[in-house]
């Protein structure tokens, strides 16, 4: 495993440590998890593009307006 050095605002680091502690893990573990997800996000974009290509045959029947698309 390789070590890295980073800098951040002291208050931010302290808040992050408190959050990690409340989750019963170290800030280092939380950062490793984030780094893994960050590194995988590029692959997720490629997967999404491939999925959208496979779904080109799906047709909703018409184009929906902005208000229709934002209805909850």
Order of alpha helices (4+ residues) and beta strands (2+ residues): alpha-alpha-alpha
